[in-house]
Amino acid sequence: MSVENVLFWVFALGIVSSAFLVILARNPVHSAMALVGAFFFLAAEYVLLWAHTIAVLQVLVYAGAIMVLFLFVIMLLSLTDADLQPGQVTLARVVGGASAAGLCLVMVETLSKTKGAGQVIAGEQTQVFGTLAEMGRVIYTQYLFPFEAVSLLLLVAIVGAVVVAKARI
């Protein structure tokens, strides 16, 4: 077993552990900090895949900017442990649990249909794969609409948090 395989499993265990802490944490701030840990472990996985640009963007964008936004919203809403009502079975929790179980089933089915290793990149593709210029070209040509939709969604989330918090101020 190589060092790369050992590191993969260590980082994968870190991602899964952090994800469980996100779900199980009673305090929303602790949950958000566990999500930061999951983002860092995911960035380490990207480094193992030789996708250093994506790893840096993972840390800067998600662990940095997005988590600051999440923490800002949590602090703005001033959620406390007293506001959370554990143990009550509501329709939203039942639908959320059923959705999570369905997603797990779809993932297991998809992974079971996957054949062996991924596609090998050869020749001139290796010189441009993972560079900022190539990522920018793909994002702003092939994925322009989803990129803009996510930015609009984040803007709506910020405005919604401010509107909700304004009633308390």
Phi, psi and omega in degrees: 000129184276166178297324179299318179294319179296314179297321177303312183290327176295314180292323178296318176297322177296320179296313182294319178298314179297322179295319176295323177295326177299318182286320189271347183294136180280327183266131181298329179291319177296322177297317179295322179290327175294326176294324175299318177300318178297321178296320179292319177296323178294321176298323177295324176296321177296323178296320177297333179273007182062031176251067186296324179298315179294324178296316179295317178296324177301314181289314184291312186280306186279305182290336179266280190293311185293320180289328173297319177298314179300314180295324176299315180294317179299315180292323180294320178281348180047055177288135177236172178295332181289333180287336183272137182246096182281156172086349180273131178270114180243167179298321180297321179290322179293315179295320178296317178295318178295322178295318178296318178296318178297319178297319178298318178296318179295320179295317179297317179296318180295316180293328179289335179273351182287135181260118169047217185277169180282182182285140179270133179267130184227159172067226186289342178295330182292335181285333182251349184295125175082002179282159180297322180297316180292320178296317178297319178298316181292316182296315186272359174245299186281325185242034182295314181297311177298324179297314179290325179296320178294319179295322177293320178298318177295321177297317179296321179296319179294314180298318178298319179295320180293319180296317180294319182286335183297327179294333180273340185279000000 
